Amino acid sequence: MERLNIAVLGSNEFLHEFGKRGTTSDIVLYDRKLNDRIFTFIAPISFPDKIQTLPQVLNMTDFVVLNITQLDKYLAEQIIAINSLDIRNGFLLHSYDIDEQKLDQMIKGTTIENFKKIESLDILKNEINNLHSNSREGDLLMQIDHSFDVKGVGTVLLGGIKQGKIKLYDKLRILPLNKEVLIKSIQMHDDPVDESSSPSRVGLAVKGVLPREIERGDIICTGDNLKTADTEVLAIDFSKNKYYKGEITDTQTYLLSVGLQIKPLKIAINQSKILLSLEKPIAFYEKQKFLILKPDSKTTRIIAEGSFPPVNQ
C-alpha cells in the first residue's frame, strides 16, 4: 500500500475536506484512504505560537502545501524552514488579496520557487491524487512522534518510516535512549500488517520500553548509520540566518532541531564551525541537516542552520 505524507503550512482550515482527523496534540494529522493509497496531511497547529513544531512537521513529510493568507514574519519563518531543510516538492497557493509580486520577492532564490502554483483547492486535490512516494531502502530508520500506553496492549509508538522496512517480531534499538524493543504488532490505518516499509506511517505495539521513557524524535533503527551524542558534537557547514540580527553567544541557551528532536544547547563558535554543548543526548545520521532556534527572538526564531559530519568522524 502506497503512503504519502504531506505537510500543510499556513491556513489549514480546508483539511477536513481532504481527510479524517486523527492523532491530535500540538500537531494534527488527517488521513484519507483512496484505493491502495493512504494520504496523511500533517499540520503544526501550535505554530506560530511555538516555532518548534514547524521543523518537526517538515521532517515528517515528503511534500509541502504552503497555503498563504498573510505576508508576515511567520510566513518568512516557514519559507526559511522549507529552504533550510532543502525541501523542493510542494504546492503554493494563496488568498485572492495577496500581492503576488511581494510574494515572489519573498520566495526568490529559495527552494519554494520549485513549488507548483495552484489556484484552487479542487486543483490541489487533483494534483495530490497524482503524487507518488519514493521508498528508501537500507537500514531501518523510523522517527517516533507520539507514544502512549494502551490498556491490554502496553506501549504504543506512532511514527513514520524514513528508510527501510519493519517486520513483526523484529528486535530493534531506540536511540538515543539505546534500548532494545520487540515489535509485538504493526498497524497501518488501523489495519494489522506483518511488515511495513518507507515512507509508511505506522503504529507499533512494543515490549521493552515505557511511554514515559520516549521523547518525540527518538529513532527506531537497525545498523550503524546513526550516531549518538550525549554532551558535545562538532557540527560543520554552520551558517547564521541573515535575517536574524542578534548575536549568537556562548552565554545563551538555544534549541537544536534535528529530525523531530528538539533539545536545549549552548554554542561555542570557532570561525565556521560550532561546538554544540547538549543538555540531553541526540541521535543523528551523517550530513543530516539541523536548525538552531531561539523561541524568544523578536524577529525570526530560526537563527542558524547546518549539517552534521560523517558518522565516522
C-alpha positions in Angstrom: 0.0 0.0 0.0 1.4 3.4 -1.0 1.7 6.1 1.6 2.1 9.8 1.1 2.9 12.3 3.9 2.1 15.9 3.2 2.9 18.9 5.4 0.3 21.7 5.4 1.5 25.1 6.4 -0.3 28.4 6.6 -4.1 28.2 6.6 -5.2 24.6 7.2 -8.9 25.1 7.6 -9.6 23.0 4.5 -8.1 19.8 5.9 -11.5 18.4 6.9 -12.3 18.3 3.2 -9.2 16.3 2.5 -9.3 13.6 5.2 -10.5 12.4 8.6 -9.0 14.0 11.7 -6.8 11.6 13.6 -4.0 12.0 16.2 -4.0 15.5 17.6 -1.6 17.2 20.0 0.5 20.2 19.1 0.5 18.6 15.7 -2.6 17.4 13.9 -2.9 14.5 11.3 -5.7 14.0 8.8 -5.9 10.7 6.9 -7.6 9.7 3.7 -7.6 6.3 2.1 -8.1 6.0 -1.6 -8.0 2.5 -3.1 -4.5 1.2 -2.2 -3.1 4.6 -1.2 -3.1 6.4 2.1 -2.7 10.2 2.3 -1.7 11.8 5.6 -1.8 15.5 5.9 0.1 16.9 8.9 -0.1 20.5 10.2 1.7 22.2 13.1 -1.3 23.7 14.9 0.8 25.2 17.7 2.6 27.3 15.2 3.1 30.3 15.1 2.9 30.3 19.0 5.6 27.6 19.1 8.3 27.6 16.5 9.4 24.0 17.4 6.6 22.2 15.6 7.3 23.9 12.3 10.6 22.0 11.5 9.2 18.8 13.2 6.3 18.7 10.7 8.6 19.4 7.8 10.8 16.5 8.9 7.7 14.1 9.0 6.7 14.6 5.4 7.8 14.3 1.7 5.7 17.1 0.2 4.6 20.5 1.4 1.4 22.6 0.8 2.0 26.2 1.6 -1.4 28.0 1.8 -0.7 31.7 2.2 -3.2 34.2 3.7 -0.8 36.8 5.0 2.6 38.1 4.1 4.1 38.4 7.6 7.1 37.3 9.7 5.5 33.9 10.3 5.3 33.2 6.5 9.0 34.3 6.4 9.8 31.6 9.1 8.0 29.0 7.0 10.0 30.0 3.9 13.3 29.9 5.9 12.5 26.5 7.3 11.5 24.9 4.0 14.6 26.3 2.3 17.0 25.4 5.1 15.8 21.8 5.1 16.1 21.8 1.2 12.5 20.7 0.6 11.8 21.0 -3.1 8.5 19.2 -3.7 5.3 21.1 -2.9 2.4 23.3 -3.9 1.9 27.0 -3.4 -1.5 28.7 -3.2 -2.7 31.9 -1.7 -5.8 34.0 -1.0 -7.0 36.5 -3.6 -5.8 39.5 -1.7 -2.1 38.5 -1.6 0.3 40.7 -3.5 1.9 38.2 -5.9 4.8 40.5 -6.7 5.7 40.8 -3.0 5.3 37.0 -2.5 7.5 36.3 -5.5 10.2 38.5 -3.9 9.9 36.6 -0.6 10.4 33.2 -2.2 13.0 34.3 -4.7 16.2 32.2 -4.5 14.6 29.6 -2.2 13.5 26.0 -2.9 9.9 27.2 -2.9 10.5 28.6 -6.4 10.3 24.9 -7.4 6.8 24.5 -5.9 3.8 24.3 -8.3 1.5 27.3 -8.0 -2.1 26.2 -7.5 -5.2 28.4 -8.0 -7.9 26.4 -6.0 -8.4 23.6 -3.5 -10.1 21.5 -6.2 -7.0 21.7 -8.4 -4.8 21.0 -5.3 -6.8 17.8 -4.5 -6.3 16.6 -8.1 -2.6 17.4 -8.0 -2.2 15.5 -4.7 -4.0 12.5 -6.1 -1.4 12.3 -8.8 1.6 12.3 -6.4 3.7 9.2 -5.8 6.0 8.5 -3.0 9.5 7.0 -3.1 10.5 4.2 -0.9 14.0 4.4 0.6 15.9 1.2 1.0 18.6 0.5 3.6 18.8 0.1 7.4 15.6 0.9 9.2 15.1 4.5 10.4 11.8 5.4 12.0 11.0 8.6 13.8 8.7 8.5 16.7 6.2 11.4 17.0 3.8 10.1 19.7 3.9 7.5 22.4 1.2 6.3 24.9 0.0 3.4 27.0 -3.0 1.4 25.8 -4.8 -0.8 28.3 -4.3 -4.5 27.5 -1.7 -3.7 24.8 1.1 -1.8 26.6 3.4 0.8 25.0 2.3 2.1 21.6 4.5 4.2 19.4 3.4 6.2 16.4 5.8 7.5 13.7 7.0 7.5 10.1 9.4 5.1 8.5 12.0 7.3 6.8 14.1 4.4 5.5 14.0 0.6 5.3 11.4 -1.9 6.5 10.0 -3.0 9.8 8.6 -6.5 10.5 6.6 -8.2 13.1 8.7 -9.6 16.0 11.8 -7.6 14.9 14.2 -6.8 17.7 15.3 -3.2 17.2 17.0 -0.3 19.1 15.6 3.0 20.1 18.1 5.9 20.0 19.4 8.0 21.8 17.7 6.0 24.6 19.8 3.0 23.5 17.2 0.4 24.5 16.1 -2.8 22.7 12.5 -3.3 21.9 10.4 -6.2 20.4 7.8 -5.3 17.8 4.6 -7.1 19.0 2.2 -5.7 16.4 2.1 -3.3 13.5 -0.8 -1.3 12.3 -1.4 0.9 9.2 -4.5 3.0 9.0 -6.0 0.8 11.9 -5.3 -2.4 9.9 -2.9 -5.0 11.3 0.0 -5.9 9.0 3.1 -8.1 9.2 5.5 -5.6 7.8 5.7 -2.1 6.5 8.3 0.0 4.6 9.3 3.6 3.9 7.6 6.0 3.8 4.7 4.5 5.7 3.2 5.8 9.0 2.7 3.0 11.4 1.5 2.3 14.9 3.7 -0.2 16.8 2.9 -2.1 20.0 6.3 -2.8 21.5 7.9 -4.6 24.5 10.9 -3.3 26.3 10.2 0.4 26.8 7.7 2.6 28.7 5.9 5.6 27.1 7.4 7.9 29.7 10.9 7.0 28.6 10.2 8.1 25.0 10.6 11.6 23.6 9.3 12.9 20.3 12.1 12.4 17.8 13.5 9.2 19.3 14.5 6.8 16.5 13.8 3.1 16.0 16.7 1.7 13.9 19.0 -1.0 12.8 22.5 -1.0 11.6 25.2 1.6 12.5 24.2 4.5 10.2 23.2 6.6 13.3 25.5 8.3 15.8 24.5 9.5 19.3 25.9 12.4 21.2 25.5 12.7 24.9 27.1 16.1 25.6 29.0 17.5 22.7 29.1 17.2 19.0 31.1 19.1 16.4 28.9 20.4 13.5 30.2 21.7 10.2 28.7 23.9 7.5 27.3 26.2 10.1 25.7 29.4 8.9 23.8 32.1 10.7 20.5 33.2 9.2 21.0 36.6 7.5 17.6 37.7 8.7 18.5 37.2 12.4 20.0 40.5 13.6 21.1 39.3 17.0 24.4 37.8 18.1 24.9 34.1 18.8 26.8 33.8 22.1 28.0 31.1 24.4 26.1 32.6 27.3 22.6 31.9 25.9 20.7 28.6 25.7 19.1 27.8 22.3 17.2 24.9 20.9 18.6 22.3 18.4 16.1 21.0 15.9 17.3 17.8 14.2 14.7 15.4 12.7 11.8 15.6 15.2 14.2 16.1 18.1 14.2 19.4 19.9 17.0 19.7 22.5 18.4 22.6 24.5 22.0 23.5 23.8 24.8 26.1 24.1 27.1 27.1 21.4 30.8 27.9 21.1 31.8 29.3 17.7 35.2 28.9 16.1 35.1 30.6 12.6 32.7 28.4 10.5 32.5 25.5 13.0 30.5 25.3 16.2 30.6 23.1 19.2 27.2 22.2 20.4 27.1 21.6 24.1 23.9 19.5 24.7 21.9 19.1 27.9 20.2 15.9 26.5 21.5 13.2 24.1 20.6 13.3 20.4 20.8 10.8 17.5 21.7 11.8 14.0 23.0 10.5 10.7 25.7 11.8 8.5 25.1 15.1 6.7 21.7 15.4 8.4 20.5 19.0 8.4 19.7 20.8 11.6 18.2 24.2 12.6 19.1 26.3 15.7 16.1 28.0 17.2 15.6 31.0 19.6 12.0 30.9 20.6 12.1 34.4 22.3 13.6 36.2 19.3 11.6 39.2 18.3 12.5 38.7 14.6 13.0 35.3 13.0 13.2 32.4 15.6 15.2 30.3 13.1 18.6 31.8 13.7 21.0 29.3 12.1 21.3 26.1 10.1 24.0 23.5 9.5 24.6 19.8 8.9 26.4 17.0 10.9 29.7 15.5 9.9 30.0 11.9 8.6 29.4 9.3 11.4 33.0 8.0 11.2 34.5 11.3 12.2 
